[in-house]
């Protein structure tokens, strides 16, 4: 996560709780670092799965790999409590995905892709802005398949019409312009369309 030394570093654990530490209090890159557990008190067995930085009013796409999410402000994830605060409600079997910055909710789009090679794009404006919660359905995955880890969201991104989307699948990758992505444009919460053969086992997607 990129940010300034006068900002907070926000950490999200595997239970969906958020924690904040002033960036200037973290060890420098020259040192060996220190375990976050020395400064924070997550639930037993929890791992830190995401980190983000920015100004308090910066908005992020906050999602679980169960296919739910919302738009959240960084300020709503800030807490001085070492035990953190509830931020993302995770459905059974769901895990936290790395939040993605939203710079223009009126013109940008969400793209979500599953491990089954299904991809859906829809306007960011179709998601609610919440202080915390489970959010709304981004892409449809049956709950039983999430719980069994048969199907889940691999990655999400936020992009504009001027961007391209790069899809990584094994050693292969493909770039799609916005016009190519219109095949995947649909209503929030639908199943999405299948990616081309050879690109259905997606490792990650990236905005370029």
JOMOBEL-V944566 format. One line per field, one symbol per residue. ss: DSSP state (@ for helix, = for strand, . for the rest). phi: phi as a letter, one per 30 degrees, with the letter a starting at -180 (. if undefined). burial: # if it has 9 or more other C-alpha atoms within 8 Angstrom, else .. A space follows every 10 residues. Layout:
ss->???
phi->???
burial->???
This chain:
ss->.......=== ===...==== ==@@@..... .....@@@.. .......=== ===.....== ====...=== ===@@@@... ....==.=.. .....=...= ==......== ====...=== ===@@@..=. ..=..==... ..@@@@@... ..=======. ...======. .======@@@ @@@@=..... ..==...... ...====.
phi->.cacdccdcc cbcdcjdcbb bdedcddddd dcibddddcb bdeeidcdca bbbldecdcb dcbcddjcaa cbdeedcdac dddibdbcdc deidbdcddc dccaddccbc bbbcdcicbb badeddcdcb dakdicddbd beedddddid baddabbcbc dddcccccbi dcbbccdedd dddcdadejd dicdddejbd cdcabbdb
burial->......#### ########## ###....... .........# ##...#.### ####...### ########## #####.###. .######### ..######## ##..#.#### #####.#### #####.##.# ##.####### #...###... #########. ..#######. ..#..###.. #..###.### ###.#...## #####.#.
